[in-house]
Amino acid sequence: MNHDNTCCQQYLFAIRTPMDKKQRKALDLAIDNLGGIVKAAERFGVTVSAIGYWRAKGVPFGRLKEVSEASGVSREQLRPDLYA
Protein backbone atom coordinates (compact mmCIF):
# COMPACT_ATOMS: atom_id res chain seq x y z
CA MET A 1 0.00 0.00 0.00
CA ASN A 2 1.28 3.42 -0.94
CA HIS A 3 1.05 6.20 1.68
CA ASP A 4 1.97 9.80 1.19
CA ASN A 5 2.89 12.33 3.86
CA THR A 6 -0.26 14.38 3.30
CA CYS A 7 -2.44 11.49 4.40
CA CYS A 8 -0.38 10.93 7.53
CA GLN A 9 -0.26 14.64 8.40
CA GLN A 10 -4.01 14.94 8.03
CA TYR A 11 -4.44 11.94 10.32
CA LEU A 12 -2.17 13.47 12.96
CA PHE A 13 -4.04 16.75 12.58
CA ALA A 14 -7.43 15.09 13.06
CA ILE A 15 -6.61 13.13 16.22
CA ARG A 16 -5.31 16.05 18.28
CA THR A 17 -7.11 16.99 21.43
CA PRO A 18 -7.82 20.57 22.53
CA MET A 19 -4.82 22.53 23.74
CA ASP A 20 -4.11 23.25 27.39
CA LYS A 21 -3.67 26.83 28.64
CA LYS A 22 0.14 26.74 28.45
CA GLN A 23 0.13 25.55 24.87
CA ARG A 24 -2.52 28.12 23.92
CA LYS A 25 -0.45 30.86 25.53
CA ALA A 26 2.60 29.78 23.49
CA LEU A 27 0.62 29.90 20.24
CA ASP A 28 -0.85 33.29 21.15
CA LEU A 29 2.73 34.53 21.73
CA ALA A 30 3.78 33.13 18.34
CA ILE A 31 0.84 34.87 16.65
CA ASP A 32 1.67 38.14 18.43
CA ASN A 33 5.34 37.82 17.38
CA LEU A 34 4.19 37.47 13.78
CA GLY A 35 2.06 40.63 13.98
CA GLY A 36 -1.36 39.16 14.70
CA ILE A 37 -3.73 36.59 13.24
CA VAL A 38 -4.08 38.26 9.82
CA LYS A 39 -0.32 38.65 9.36
CA ALA A 40 0.26 35.07 10.54
CA ALA A 41 -2.30 33.77 8.04
CA GLU A 42 -0.65 35.75 5.24
CA ARG A 43 2.82 34.56 6.29
CA PHE A 44 1.83 30.89 6.12
CA GLY A 45 -0.53 31.15 3.16
CA VAL A 46 -3.60 30.04 5.08
CA THR A 47 -6.91 31.61 6.02
CA VAL A 48 -7.60 33.45 9.23
CA SER A 49 -10.02 30.61 10.00
CA ALA A 50 -7.15 28.13 9.74
CA ILE A 51 -5.19 30.11 12.34
CA GLY A 52 -8.30 30.05 14.52
CA TYR A 53 -8.41 26.27 14.15
CA TRP A 54 -4.74 26.07 15.13
CA ARG A 55 -5.63 28.06 18.25
CA ALA A 56 -8.25 25.45 19.11
CA LYS A 57 -6.35 22.30 18.17
CA GLY A 58 -2.66 23.23 17.87
CA VAL A 59 -0.26 23.91 15.02
CA PRO A 60 -0.34 21.09 12.46
CA PHE A 61 2.75 18.89 12.55
CA GLY A 62 3.65 19.83 8.99
CA ARG A 63 3.72 23.55 9.89
CA LEU A 64 5.40 23.28 13.28
CA LYS A 65 9.00 23.95 12.24
CA GLU A 66 7.99 26.87 10.01
CA VAL A 67 5.84 28.49 12.73
CA SER A 68 8.53 27.99 15.35
CA GLU A 69 11.30 29.49 13.24
CA ALA A 70 9.20 32.43 12.07
CA SER A 71 7.84 33.30 15.53
CA GLY A 72 10.75 32.46 17.81
CA VAL A 73 8.55 30.19 19.94
CA SER A 74 9.96 26.67 20.34
CA ARG A 75 8.31 23.60 18.88
CA GLU A 76 8.26 22.11 22.37
CA GLN A 77 6.20 25.04 23.62
CA LEU A 78 3.87 25.01 20.62
CA ARG A 79 3.22 21.24 20.67
CA PRO A 80 4.31 19.70 23.98
CA ASP A 81 2.11 16.70 23.18
CA LEU A 82 4.65 15.73 20.50
CA TYR A 83 7.72 16.33 22.70
CA ALA A 84 6.65 14.76 25.98
C-alpha positions as CSV (number, residue, x, y, z in Angstrom):
1,M,0.0,0.0,0.0
2,N,1.3,3.4,-0.9
3,H,1.0,6.2,1.7
4,D,2.0,9.8,1.2
5,N,2.9,12.3,3.9
6,T,-0.3,14.4,3.3
7,C,-2.4,11.5,4.4
8,C,-0.4,10.9,7.5
9,Q,-0.3,14.6,8.4
10,Q,-4.0,14.9,8.0
11,Y,-4.4,11.9,10.3
12,L,-2.2,13.5,13.0
13,F,-4.0,16.8,12.6
14,A,-7.4,15.1,13.1
15,I,-6.6,13.1,16.2
16,R,-5.3,16.0,18.3
17,T,-7.1,17.0,21.4
18,P,-7.8,20.6,22.5
19,M,-4.8,22.5,23.7
20,D,-4.1,23.3,27.4
21,K,-3.7,26.8,28.6
22,K,0.1,26.7,28.5
23,Q,0.1,25.5,24.9
24,R,-2.5,28.1,23.9
25,K,-0.5,30.9,25.5
26,A,2.6,29.8,23.5
27,L,0.6,29.9,20.2
28,D,-0.8,33.3,21.2
29,L,2.7,34.5,21.7
30,A,3.8,33.1,18.3
31,I,0.8,34.9,16.7
32,D,1.7,38.1,18.4
33,N,5.3,37.8,17.4
34,L,4.2,37.5,13.8
35,G,2.1,40.6,14.0
36,G,-1.4,39.2,14.7
37,I,-3.7,36.6,13.2
38,V,-4.1,38.3,9.8
39,K,-0.3,38.7,9.4
40,A,0.3,35.1,10.5
41,A,-2.3,33.8,8.0
42,E,-0.7,35.8,5.2
43,R,2.8,34.6,6.3
44,F,1.8,30.9,6.1
45,G,-0.5,31.2,3.2
46,V,-3.6,30.0,5.1
47,T,-6.9,31.6,6.0
48,V,-7.6,33.5,9.2
49,S,-10.0,30.6,10.0
50,A,-7.2,28.1,9.7
51,I,-5.2,30.1,12.3
52,G,-8.3,30.0,14.5
53,Y,-8.4,26.3,14.1
54,W,-4.7,26.1,15.1
55,R,-5.6,28.1,18.2
56,A,-8.2,25.5,19.1
57,K,-6.4,22.3,18.2
58,G,-2.7,23.2,17.9
59,V,-0.3,23.9,15.0
60,P,-0.3,21.1,12.5
61,F,2.8,18.9,12.5
62,G,3.6,19.8,9.0
63,R,3.7,23.6,9.9
64,L,5.4,23.3,13.3
65,K,9.0,24.0,12.2
66,E,8.0,26.9,10.0
67,V,5.8,28.5,12.7
68,S,8.5,28.0,15.4
69,E,11.3,29.5,13.2
70,A,9.2,32.4,12.1
71,S,7.8,33.3,15.5
72,G,10.8,32.5,17.8
73,V,8.6,30.2,19.9
74,S,10.0,26.7,20.3
75,R,8.3,23.6,18.9
76,E,8.3,22.1,22.4
77,Q,6.2,25.0,23.6
78,L,3.9,25.0,20.6
79,R,3.2,21.2,20.7
80,P,4.3,19.7,24.0
81,D,2.1,16.7,23.2
82,L,4.7,15.7,20.5
83,Y,7.7,16.3,22.7
84,A,6.7,14.8,26.0
